[in-house]
Amino acid sequence: MNLLNPQTLAPWFISLIEGIGLSHFWTLVLWNLIGSISLVLFAIISILFIVWLERKFAARVQDRIGPNRVGPYGLAQTIADAIKLLTKEDITPATAERVSYNLAPVLAVFSVFMVAAVVPFAKGVIGADLNVGVLYITAISSIGIMAALMAGWSSDNKFALLGGFRVVAQLLSYEVPMVMAMVSVVLLAGSMSLQKIVAAQAGGRWFFWVMPGVFLLYIIAALAENERTPFDLLEADSEIVAGYHIEYGGIKFAWFFLTFFLNTLFLASFTTTFFLGGWRGPFAEQVPILGFVYYFIKTTLVIFFMMWVRATWPRLRIDQMMAFAWKVLVPTSLVLLIITAIVLKLGLPAIWVDALLLVLNVTVVLVVLGFLGRAMRLDIDRPKRRIAA
């Protein structure tokens, strides 16, 4: 028996534990508990490193130093910040609605960890291989939106309330093109199971190469869903002083902070799963540990892209952000979804389907960029025309 193969590890573990007298039910409970704790520890340890990495990356891009005092190369700075947040006094506003106020950060973290259950890290390494995995992701993600809205409303602060209103406006708006992009992937893969979506990208047939337009839509919507620049209007300090979590401090603020970086990690993971072949790579089938390596490399590259955008792009105005969602992303995602459905319905050979989807995706993106360029030129010239008049 190959104990390095995750698919054989669970039966081996179960037979071992049952051999020492534990019942089958409690053996399964112990196995699932070990898996859940391992996933949580992996996420938390990854976040400690991602926070440090984002600080150092942004510092280099913006010609700063970044953390460099606490520990070698500042590696312990994130741990020091975590200890500070854990030991700070927990203050609840006197006029806050206490149940919703205290429940909001818990729900925010809970929703992200629940989504992590369907991430395929390698061949056979997945918390739950649901046949409706994409639908599960969409449903659980709504809990995070509700948590932010609860935080804004229950704080009894006008700036927090404005941030809560923006949660509904921004996240629900950008969820529409994001879900349509995911549906396009589901149509091409023929399944909502994330394992089968990865399996459909065998042989280097990454959906990134087949549907670059859908990938572009998804990554933009993912940035907005994660409240990252240039879509960080929910926490805009220049307008609403940190937004929906302004009244939170200490451990409760740390939970929102953790949620932000957990979203970064798992949205990058889903980008890898949907468009970059997931854990697939040379010899990943024969040597499962290579699946982990390929998954981490691809996910890290996506995270670096998100960091680059955050460190270099300016923040949009709220009207620009909403107009971009409903006037650009939603119509474009609908067109790409219809194109995908029509091409698949033609019954062409797989290579012709991929080639036709690639050409049509590139064409749609170029047309949309042309319209955007024209609209931006008209917007720039408009004040000049008013002055001339």
C-alpha positions in Angstrom: 0.0 0.0 0.0 1.3 3.4 -1.0 0.9 5.6 2.0 2.1 8.7 0.0 -1.1 8.5 -2.0 -3.8 10.5 -0.2 -6.6 8.3 -1.7 -5.2 5.3 0.2 -4.4 7.2 3.4 -7.9 7.4 4.8 -8.6 3.6 4.5 -5.2 2.8 6.0 -5.9 5.2 8.9 -9.4 3.9 9.6 -8.2 0.3 9.6 -5.3 1.2 12.0 -7.6 3.0 14.5 -10.3 0.4 14.4 -7.6 -2.2 15.1 -6.9 -0.7 18.5 -10.6 -1.0 19.5 -12.3 2.3 18.4 -15.7 2.0 16.7 -16.1 2.8 13.0 -18.2 5.9 13.8 -15.7 7.4 16.2 -12.9 6.6 13.8 -14.6 8.6 11.1 -15.2 11.4 13.5 -11.5 11.4 14.5 -10.4 11.3 10.8 -12.7 14.2 9.9 -11.5 16.2 12.9 -7.9 15.7 12.0 -8.7 16.8 8.4 -10.6 19.9 9.6 -7.9 21.0 12.0 -5.2 20.5 9.4 -7.1 22.7 6.9 -7.5 25.4 9.5 -3.9 25.3 10.6 -2.8 25.4 6.9 -4.9 28.4 6.3 -3.8 30.3 9.4 -0.1 29.6 8.8 -0.4 30.6 5.2 -2.0 33.9 6.2 0.9 34.7 8.5 3.2 34.4 5.6 0.9 36.1 3.1 0.5 39.2 5.3 4.3 39.5 5.6 4.7 38.9 1.9 2.2 41.5 0.9 3.9 44.1 3.1 7.3 43.4 1.7 6.0 43.3 -1.9 4.1 46.6 -1.6 7.1 48.2 0.0 9.4 47.1 -2.9 6.9 48.3 -5.5 6.4 51.7 -3.7 10.1 52.2 -2.9 9.8 51.6 0.8 11.5 49.1 3.2 8.6 47.2 4.8 8.9 45.2 8.0 12.5 44.4 8.8 13.0 44.6 12.6 10.9 41.9 14.3 12.7 38.6 13.5 15.0 38.0 10.5 13.7 40.1 7.5 10.7 41.1 9.6 9.3 37.6 9.4 8.0 37.7 13.0 6.2 41.1 12.5 2.9 39.4 11.6 3.1 37.2 14.7 3.7 40.3 16.8 0.7 42.0 15.3 -1.4 39.0 16.0 -0.4 38.9 19.6 -1.1 42.6 19.9 -4.6 42.2 18.5 -5.3 39.2 20.7 -4.3 41.0 23.9 -6.0 44.4 23.2 -9.1 45.3 25.2 -12.4 44.2 23.6 -14.7 47.2 23.5 -18.4 47.1 22.4 -20.2 50.4 21.7 -22.9 51.1 24.3 -25.6 51.6 21.7 -24.6 48.6 19.5 -27.0 45.7 18.9 -24.9 43.2 20.8 -26.0 39.9 19.2 -25.4 40.9 15.6 -22.3 42.9 16.5 -20.6 40.0 18.2 -21.9 37.4 15.6 -20.7 39.3 12.5 -16.9 38.6 12.7 -17.6 34.9 13.6 -19.8 34.5 10.5 -17.2 36.2 8.3 -14.4 33.8 9.3 -16.8 30.8 9.3 -18.0 31.4 5.7 -14.4 31.4 4.4 -13.4 28.2 6.2 -16.6 26.5 4.9 -15.7 27.4 1.3 -12.2 25.9 1.8 -13.7 22.5 2.2 -14.1 22.0 -1.5 -10.7 23.2 -2.6 -8.8 20.3 -4.4 -5.2 20.7 -3.2 -3.9 17.6 -5.0 -5.2 14.4 -6.5 -7.7 13.0 -4.0 -6.9 15.7 -1.4 -10.1 17.6 -0.9 -12.3 18.1 2.1 -15.6 17.2 0.4 -15.8 16.4 -3.3 -19.4 17.7 -3.8 -21.1 17.2 -7.2 -22.5 20.7 -6.7 -19.2 22.3 -5.6 -19.6 25.5 -7.6 -23.2 26.0 -6.3 -21.9 25.4 -2.7 -19.2 28.1 -3.2 -21.8 30.6 -4.4 -24.2 29.8 -1.5 -21.6 29.9 1.3 -20.1 33.2 0.0 -23.4 35.0 0.7 -22.8 34.4 4.4 -19.8 36.7 4.3 -21.8 39.4 2.6 -24.4 39.1 5.4 -21.7 39.3 8.1 -20.4 42.6 6.7 -23.9 44.0 6.5 -24.6 42.9 10.1 -21.4 44.5 11.3 -22.3 47.8 9.6 -25.9 47.9 10.9 -25.3 46.7 14.4 -22.4 49.1 15.2 -24.8 52.1 15.3 -22.3 54.3 13.5 -23.2 56.2 10.4 -19.9 55.5 8.6 -20.3 51.8 9.5 -23.8 51.9 8.1 -22.6 53.4 4.9 -20.0 50.7 4.6 -22.8 48.1 5.2 -24.9 49.7 2.4 -21.9 49.5 0.1 -21.5 45.8 0.9 -24.9 45.1 -0.6 -24.2 47.4 -3.6 -20.7 46.3 -4.4 -20.5 42.6 -3.5 -23.8 41.6 -4.9 -23.2 43.6 -8.1 -19.8 41.9 -8.8 -21.1 38.5 -7.8 -23.3 38.5 -10.9 -20.4 38.5 -13.5 -18.4 36.2 -11.2 -21.1 33.6 -11.1 -21.6 33.9 -14.9 -17.9 33.3 -15.4 -18.1 30.2 -13.1 -21.1 28.9 -15.1 -19.1 29.2 -18.3 -16.5 27.0 -16.7 -19.1 24.6 -15.6 -20.5 24.4 -19.1 -17.1 23.7 -20.6 -16.2 21.1 -17.9 -19.6 19.5 -17.9 -19.8 19.3 -14.1 -20.0 21.5 -11.0 -17.6 19.2 -9.1 -14.2 21.0 -8.6 -12.4 17.7 -9.0 -14.0 17.1 -12.4 -13.3 20.7 -13.4 -9.6 20.0 -12.8 -9.9 16.7 -14.6 -11.3 18.4 -17.6 -8.1 20.5 -17.9 -5.9 17.4 -18.4 -3.1 17.5 -21.0 -2.4 21.2 -20.6 -5.9 22.2 -21.7 -6.2 25.0 -19.1 -9.4 27.0 -19.4 -7.2 30.1 -19.2 -6.0 29.4 -22.7 -9.5 28.4 -23.9 -11.5 31.3 -22.4 -9.2 34.2 -21.6 -12.1 36.6 -21.6 -14.0 34.6 -19.0 -10.8 34.4 -17.0 -10.3 38.2 -17.1 -13.9 38.7 -16.0 -13.5 36.3 -13.1 -10.2 37.8 -11.8 -11.7 41.3 -11.9 -14.8 40.2 -10.0 -12.6 38.3 -7.6 -10.7 41.5 -6.7 -14.0 43.2 -6.1 -15.4 40.3 -4.0 -12.2 40.4 -1.9 -12.5 44.2 -1.4 -9.1 44.7 -2.9 -7.8 47.8 -4.6 -9.2 49.4 -6.8 -12.5 48.1 -5.4 -11.9 48.7 -1.7 -14.8 51.2 -1.4 -16.3 49.2 1.5 -13.4 50.3 3.7 -12.4 53.6 2.1 -10.7 55.5 4.9 -10.8 58.8 2.9 -14.6 58.6 2.7 -16.1 56.4 5.4 -13.2 55.9 7.9 -12.7 52.1 7.5 -16.3 51.3 6.7 -18.4 48.6 8.2 -15.8 47.4 10.8 -14.9 50.9 12.1 -16.3 50.1 15.6 -14.4 46.8 15.9 -11.1 46.4 17.8 -8.9 43.7 19.2 -9.7 40.1 18.5 -12.9 41.0 16.6 -11.1 43.3 14.2 -8.5 40.6 13.8 -11.2 38.2 12.6 -12.2 40.7 9.9 -8.5 41.1 9.0 -8.1 37.4 8.9 -11.2 37.1 6.6 -9.7 39.5 4.1 -6.5 37.5 3.7 -8.3 34.2 3.8 -10.5 35.4 0.9 -7.3 36.3 -0.9 -5.9 32.8 -0.5 -9.0 30.9 -1.4 -10.1 33.2 -4.3 -6.6 32.6 -5.7 -7.1 28.9 -5.1 -10.4 28.9 -7.0 -8.8 30.9 -9.9 -6.1 28.1 -10.0 -8.8 25.4 -10.0 -11.1 27.0 -12.6 -8.6 28.3 -15.1 -5.0 27.2 -14.4 -5.5 23.4 -14.3 -5.6 23.1 -10.5 -3.0 20.7 -9.2 -2.3 19.2 -12.6 1.2 19.2 -14.0 3.9 16.8 -15.2 3.8 13.5 -13.3 1.2 14.8 -10.8 -0.9 11.7 -11.4 2.0 9.4 -10.6 3.5 11.4 -7.7 0.7 13.1 -5.7 3.1 15.3 -3.8 3.8 17.1 -7.0 0.1 18.1 -7.1 0.7 20.2 -4.0 3.7 21.8 -5.5 1.9 22.8 -8.7 -1.1 24.0 -6.8 1.0 26.2 -4.5 3.1 27.6 -7.4 0.0 28.6 -9.4 -1.9 30.0 -6.4 1.1 32.0 -5.3 1.4 33.6 -8.8 -2.3 34.6 -8.7 -1.7 36.1 -5.2 1.3 38.0 -6.5 -0.9 39.4 -9.3 -3.5 40.6 -6.6 -0.7 42.2 -4.6 0.6 44.0 -7.7 -2.8 45.4 -8.4 -3.3 46.5 -4.8 0.2 48.2 -4.7 -0.1 50.1 -7.9 -3.7 50.9 -8.9 -5.7 53.9 -7.5 -9.1 53.5 -5.9 -12.2 54.0 -8.1 -15.1 56.3 -7.2 -18.2 54.5 -6.1 -20.1 55.6 -9.2 -17.3 54.5 -11.4 -17.2 51.1 -9.7 -20.9 50.5 -10.0 -21.1 51.7 -13.6 -18.2 49.3 -14.5 -20.0 46.4 -12.9 -23.5 46.9 -14.5 -22.5 48.6 -17.8 -19.4 46.5 -18.7 -18.9 43.3 -16.7 -22.5 42.1 -16.5 -23.3 42.5 -20.2 -19.8 41.1 -21.2 -20.2 38.0 -19.0 -23.7 37.4 -20.4 -22.4 37.5 -23.9 -19.5 35.2 -23.1 -21.9 32.8 -21.4 -24.2 32.7 -24.4 -21.2 32.2 -26.7 -19.9 29.3 -24.6 -23.3 27.6 -24.6 -23.8 28.0 -28.4 -20.3 26.7 -29.3 -20.7 23.7 -27.1 -24.1 23.0 -28.6 -22.6 22.8 -32.1 -21.2 19.4 -31.4 -17.7 20.2 -32.9 -14.6 18.2 -32.1 -12.9 19.3 -28.8 -10.0 21.0 -30.6 -12.4 23.1 -32.7 -14.4 24.0 -29.7 -11.3 25.3 -27.9 -10.1 27.2 -30.9 -13.5 28.8 -31.6 -13.9 29.8 -27.9 -10.5 31.3 -27.9 -11.1 33.4 -31.0 -14.5 34.6 -29.8 -13.3 35.4 -26.3 -10.4 37.5 -27.6 -12.8 39.2 -30.1 -15.3 40.1 -27.3 -12.5 41.5 -25.1 -11.1 43.6 -27.9 -14.5 45.0 -28.7 -15.2 45.8 -25.0 -11.8 47.5 -24.7 -12.6 49.5 -27.8 -15.8 50.8 -26.3 -14.2 51.5 -23.0 -11.4 53.5 -24.6 -13.9 55.5 -26.6 -16.0 56.2 -23.5 -12.9 57.3 -21.5 -11.8 59.7 -24.3 -15.3 61.2 -24.4 -15.3 61.6 -20.7 -11.9 63.4 -20.8 -13.0 65.7 -23.6 -16.3 66.6 -22.0 -15.0 69.3 -19.6 -13.1 70.9 -22.5 -16.3 71.2 -24.5 -18.0 72.8 -21.6 -15.2 75.4 -21.2 -15.2 76.0 -25.0 -19.0 76.6 -24.9 
